[in-house]
């Protein structure tokens, strides 16, 4: 191999930012390993228990941006993992504060974050610029106030889906009067009050603010005043509460949105109403939109937004409820030719829903939007023929997720399993990386997945398969698989233990309500010491040894690889084998 001066190699390495590419480079030679160690500034760790903070910091001492994930989250699962399962970031921040003073960005997902930790962040990193707390809890407005008061170069603050204790909204008041650097602010999911004067003042003095997402505490009457102070916005998210307001309030809001001529991403939620006059005011912004999220608009008010979709010729990303119906999807298919990412979620309503998505809407979308890369749909019914049509029309799909209203439904025309339809998806979509199955499925579909889904990284399935062979088809065939979620399937110890070495290549395996026993889990933990085998059974016993019967069925099984052994903060309801 020709010798390159380190200065040249450093320049080359600076253009390589993806973690997997960096990992591959570090394996070339010891010199390249050391160079990667010194020059890698961005680090992603998908499981905070996969290694100790000290090991990570020693490996990458010059980290400037760190992304960490804590409590696992699974497809179509809400609160399956108990709230106090773990995932504290405290020790990570202590290590970073001691050894990585140039840290500038911290992105945490589903982690336990305390006020002292936020206080430590605010005082330890003089160049700190970005904090994202996605689905986090454990902190209060006092911790946020420390961040907003002391991080004078802060550019991004994202609190998406996080819970803030004792949220009086005063953290907004802690931004110094001289503070002007904010680029992105997202507190759309917080439930606390908001000091409207402080918010308007902050927005007005940050000329580079591009992304703003506010919560329900910001009233409809105030939103136009805020938007008039930030005409440069590119992304906007609002969620006004249902209020008794004068008929002109919505018109004034949409007129203010129309004046934000740079908006390309719009998220509208709550009690927004689109009358014909309102459509006139806001329709001018829709032809420019690249992203539109109207998932949380009240079900009875979705029709007005559907009419506006006829203006969205440049739309690439759409989030909407299944009450859009097949007719609404036909509008999307005929208008949004550049659509790449579509997600349709279930409508939860106290009243009967007259519109829903069927195979007809799915087929229409596949024909009208051939550039689709991600397709996630809640569907009332589906057929093999429809899935085969999708596979032919949209071969570039990398993420396909289908959720049926009845998870075990067959092809509603032929009453056959949906094996052939999903088999066509994995065979035609060669770049498929994420797949979520639904409907009546046999071992045959798992054979197709093992044979054809060479690039598959995540598979989620429930109530599928006839025997242990189904799980083995996937484990033996999908060499790039990283995440495997299995629920309510017949797979037992034979499937779990047939290819245990394969689990060291996975980020995690999650099994719930399957036929796996405590004895099988114990054997796996003994044979594979680099795996953490955790059982969540919801019982009061402190350890699995309190149940001598190895035939005990396991409720929830979570397996993940680790370099530093079992974690020390597992609660009593988590049995670590």
N, C-alpha and C positions, 0 to 999 in steps of 0.2 A: 504494500500500500504506500503510495507517495506521501511524503511528509509535508504537512501544511503547518505554517506558523500558527501559534495559538491565537494571535490577533485576527487572522483570517477566519479560523474556525469559530471564534466568538461571534464574528459578524454573520457567518452562515447560521449559527445556532439561533441568533436573535430573530431570524425569520421563521423559525420553526416553533410554533406555540402550542400545538395540540399535544396533550399529555401522552397519547399512545405513540405518536411519532417521536417524541422526546424519549420515551421508554425504550423504543427500538434503537435509537442512536446510542443510548447509554450502554448498550450491550456490545457495541462494536469493539471497544478496547478500554483499558483502564484510563487512558488519557481522555477519551471521550466521556467516560463515566465521571471523571473528576470535573471536566469542563461543564457537563450538564449539571453537576452538583452546584457549581459556582454561579452558573448563569440562569438557572431556572428560577423565574420570579413569580410564576403562577402555578399553584398546586391545587389539585382536586382530590379529595378523599371521600369516597362514596359511603363509607361506614366509619364513624368516629371510633369504633372499637376494633377496627382492623389492625391498628398499630398504636403504640403509645405516642403521645405528643413528643417526647424526647427523641424517639427514633426518627420521626418525620423532620423535626427541626435540625437534627444532626445531618440528615441526608440533604436537606435544602435550607441552608442557613441564611440565604439571601432572599427568602420569599417576601414578596410584596403583596400578593393576592392569594388568599386561602379560601377555598370552598369546602365546607364540611356538611355531612348529612348525619343525622342522629337517628331518631325513631323511624323504623321502616314504615313505608306507606305502600299499600297494595291497590291494584286496579279494582275499581268498583267496591272498595272496602271503606267503611266509615267507622273509625274508633275501634277497630279490631284489636289493636295493640293498646293496652291500658295506658292511661295518661301518665302514670308515674313509673313507666317501664324503665326510664333512664335517659341517657343521651345528654348529659351535662357537658357544657363547653368550658367550664371553669378552669380545669387543669390545662387545657389547650391555651387559653388566654394567658395564664400565668407563665407558661413556657415561652410564648411569643413575646410577652412583655419583657422577659429577661434576656432573650437572645436575638430577637428580630425587631429592633427599634424602627426599621424602615417600612414596617407593614403599612399598607395604604388601603387595602380592601379586605373586608371580611364578609363572607356570604354563608349564612347558617340556615339549614333547613331542618325543621322539626326537632329542635334542640331545646334543652332546658337552660335558660339564660337568667342569671341573677342580677340584681342591681349592683352589688359589688363588682361583678365582672364588667358591666357597662362602665362603671366608674373607673376601673383599671384601664379599659380601652381608651377612655377619653383622656387619661393622663399619661399614657405610655408611648403613644405613637404620634410624634409631632406633625407628620405629613399625612395623617389619616384622612381619607377622602370618601370612602364608600362603606356603608353598613346595610346589609340586607338580612332581615330576620323573617324568614318565610315559615309560617306555621309554628313559630316559637312561643314559649310561655315561660312564666317564672319571674318576670320583671315587672316593674311598675313605671308610672310616669316619672318617678324620681330618677330612675336609671336613664330613661330617655332624656331627661333634662340635663344630665351630665354630658351626654353626647352632644346635644344641640348647643350647650353653653361653651364647651371647651374645644370641640373639634372645629377650629376656625377655618379650615380648608374643605369642610364637608361639601361634597357635590351630590351624593346619592344617599337617600334614606328610604328604604323599602320595608314596610311593615306588613306585607301581604299575609293575610290569614293568621296573624299573630294576635295573642291576647295580652292586653296590658292591664295589670291590676291597679286599682285606685286611680283610674284614668280621669283626671279632671280637665285634661287638655292643656294644662299649664306648660307642658314641655314645648309647645309652640312659642310660648312667651320667653323661653330661655335663649332663643337665638339672639346674639348681640345686635344692636342697632347698626353696627358696621358690617354685618354679615351680608355678603352678596353673591356667594359662589354656587348656590344651589342649582343643580341641573335637573334632578329628578326627586320627586316627593310622592310617596304612596302610603296613605293611611286609610285607604278605602274600607278596610275590614274592621277598623277599630270602632268600639261602641261608645267611647267616652265623648264628653262635650268638647266643643271647639270654641276658642276665643276668636270670634270672627274678625275683630279689628287686628289682632296679631297675625292672622292668616293673610288678610288683605295686604297688610304692611310688608310681610315677608315676600309675598308674590310680587309686589310692586318693585321691591328693591333688588330682585334677582333677575337681571336681564337675560341670563342664559337658561332660565327655567324652560325645559322642553317637555317634561312629563309630569303631569299633576293628576292624582287620583284622590278624591276626598270622600269622606264617609257620610252617613245619613244625617249627622248632626249639622251639616252645612245646609241650611234651608234653601228651598227653591228661589225665594225672593233675593237671596244674597248671591247666588251663583253668577248672575250676569255682571254684578259689580266686580267679582273676582276675575272673570274672564276678560273684562275690558282692561284690566291691569296687566294681562299677560297675552297679548295678541300673537306672540311668537310660539305659542304652544304647538307641539307636534303630536303629543299623546294626551288624551283627556279621558278621565273616568269620573262619573258622577252617579249618585244614588240618592236622590231626594226622597223624603218620606211622603206618604199620602197626607196631604194637608188641604184644608179648605182655603183655596187661594182664588184670586180673581181670574177670570178667563184669560186675561192678557199676560199672566205670569209665564206660562209656557212659551208664548210667542216671544216675549222679551229674552227668555233663555236661549231659544233657538236663533234669534237674531244675534245675540252675543257670540254663540258658537260659530255662526256664519262669518263673523268678522275675524275669527281666528283662521286666517287663510292658509296657514301652514299645517293644519291638523291633518294627519294621515292615519291615526289610530284613535278609535272612539269606542268607549265602553259605557253603555247606558243601562241603568238599572232602576228598580223601584217603581214608583208611581208615575212615571213619565207618560204623558198623553200626547198623541200625534193626531191633531185634527187636520182638516184640509188646509186651513190657513197656516198651521204650523209646518206642514209639509212644504209649502211654498217657501217659507223662510229658511228651512234647513236643507232643502234638497240640493242647494248649490255646493254644499260641502261633500256630499256623498260621492260624486264622480271622482274625487281626489283620494278617497279612502283606500288604504291598503289593508287595514285590519278593522273589523267591527265585531264587538261583543255585546249581544243583547240577551244573554242567557237569563239574566235575573230581572228582566222586565216583567211586570205583572201579567199573568197569563191572558187576562181579558183585554190587554192593550197591545198585543203583539201584532194585530192586523195592520195597524198604521205603519209599523216598521217594515212589514213585508212589502208593502207598496213601494217603499223607498228603495228596496233592493234593486228595482229596475234601473236605478241610476248608478249602481256600483260596478262600473265596467272595469275598474282597475283592482278590485278586491282580490287579495291573496289569502286572507285568513278570516274565517267566519265562525263565530260561536253563537248558537241559537238553540231554542227549545224545540222538542219534537212536535209541539202544537203548530209549527210552521206547516206541517202536513205535506202531502205529496205535491199539491198545487204550488205551495211556496217553494219547494225544491225545484220544480220545473222553472219557476221564475229565476232562481239562482243559476240553474243550468243554462238558461238561454242568455243570461246577462254576464255572469262572472266567469269569463273564459280563462282568466289568469289564476283562478282559485287553486291554491296549493294545499291548504290546511282547512278542513271542515270538521267541526265537532257539534254534534246534536245531542243534547241531554234530555233526560226525562222531565216532563212537566208534572209537577206536584200541585194538584188542585183539589179543592173541596167539592167542586162541581164536576159533572161528567165532561170529559174532553171529546169534542166532536171531530177534531182533526188530529191525525197522527201519521207517522211515517211508515210506509210499507215498502215492499220490494220495488214497486213502481217508481217511487221517489228515488230510491237508491240507484236504479238503472238509469233514470233521467240524469242524475248527477254524474254518473260515470261517462255517459255519452257527451254531456255538455262541458265537462271540466276534465279534459284528458291530462292536465298537468298536475293532478292531485298527487301529493306526496304523503299526506297524513289524512286518514279517513276514520273518524270515530263517531259511531252512530248508535243511538238508542232507537230500536226499530220494533214495530208492533208484530211484524211477521216477515219472513224471508223465504226464498227458494234457492235451490241449487243453481237453477238457471240464472237467477239474478247475480249470484256470486261469481259464476263463470263469466257473465257479461262484464262485471267489474274488473275481473282479472285481465280480460282482453283489452278493455278500453283504457285502463289505468295501470300499465305495467311498471310505472315509476314509483308506486306506493312503497314506502319504507315503514309506515306505521298503519296497521289495520286493526281496528277494535270494533267488534259488533256486540251489542248487548240487547237481547230480546226481552220483551215484557214477560214472557214465560220461558225461563232459562232452558227447559228441556223440550221445547217445541221442535218438531221435525219440519221438513219442507211441507208447507201447508197445502201444496197442490198434490204432490205424490205421496206424502206421508212417510218419505224415506229419510234416513239420517242425512245430515248436512255434510257428510264426509267429502263428497265429490266437489262441492262448492268451495270449501276451504282448501281442499287439495289443489284446485285450480289457482287459488290465490297464491299459495306458497310455490307453485310451479312456475307461474307466469311472472310474478313480482320477485325477480331475482335479488333485488336489493333490500328485501323485507328484513327489518330489524326488530320490530315490536309487533306482537300478535296476541290478541285477546279473543278467545273462543266463546261461543254461546250457542245453545240449541242442542238437539239430540245428536250425539257424536259417539262413534265406536272406536275400537282400536285402529281402524283403517286410517282415520285422519291423522293419527300420531305417526303411523308408518309413512304417510306422505310428508309430514313435517320433517321427520328424520332423514328422509331421502332427498328432499329438495330445498329445505330452508337452510342453506349453507351459511348465510350471513345473519341468521336470527340471533338476537341478543337477549330478548325478553319474551317469555311466553306465560300467559295467564289462562288458566282453564278451570272450569267448575262443572261438576256433575257430568263428567265425560269419561269415556273409556269403558272397556269390558273386563280388563284383566291387568296384571302387573306389566304385561308386555308393552302396553301403551307408553308407560313412563320410560321404559328402557329404550324404546325406539327413539325417543327424544334425546335422552342422555347420551346414547351411543352415536347418534347421527348428527346432532347440531353442535359442531365443534366450537362455534363462537358464542354459545349460549352463556349468559352471565347472570340472568335472573329467571327463576322458575317459581311460579305461584300456582299451587294446586289446592282446590277446595272441593269438599264433598265428593271425592272420588274413591273408587274401590282399591286404590293402590295401597299395598301393605309392606311388611318387612322385606319380602323378597325383592320388591322393586327398589326399596330404599337401600338395600345392602348389596345389590348385584354389581354395582360399579362405583364404589365409594371413592376411588381415586379421582373420579371426575369432579367431585365437589370442591376440590382445591382450585379448580379453574372457574368456579362460580363466585359471584359476589354474594349471593344468598340463595337458599332454598327455603320456601315457606310452604308448609302443609297444614291444612286445617280440616278437621272432621273426616280424616281418611282412616285406613285400617292399620296404621302404624302403632306399634306397642312400645311400652317403656323399655322392655328388654332389647328390642331392636335399636332403639336410640342409645342405650348404654353400650351396646356392641360397637356402634358407629363411633361413639366418643372415644372408646378404648383404642380402636384401630387407627383413627385419624386424629392425632394429637394437635394438628394445626387447625382443626376446626373447633369452633365454639358451637356446642349443641345445646340449645335452650328450649325448655318446655314451658309453655304458659298454659296452666290448667285451671287457674282461678281457685285453687285450693289453699288452705291455710298452712299446710305443712312447710317447714323450712327447707326441706331437701327431698330429693327423689327417693333417698334411702328410707324415708318414712313409709314408703309403699313397697313392701317386699315382693309384691305380686308383679312380675315382669310382664304379665299378660294385660296389664292395665292399658286401655286405649288412650292415646295421646290426643288432647284437644287441639292444641296449637304447637307446631314444631317450627323453630327458626334456626337455621344452620347457616353459619357464615365463617369465612376463613379469617384467621388472625395470626399475627407474627409475635404477639406478646401474651398469649395465654388468656384464660378467662378474665372477664372484667370483675372488678371488686365492688361495684356499686349496684349489683343486681338486687331487686327487691325480693321479698320472701315468695311471692307468687311466681317468680321465674326460677325454674330449676336448671342450674347449669351442670351438665354431666361431665 
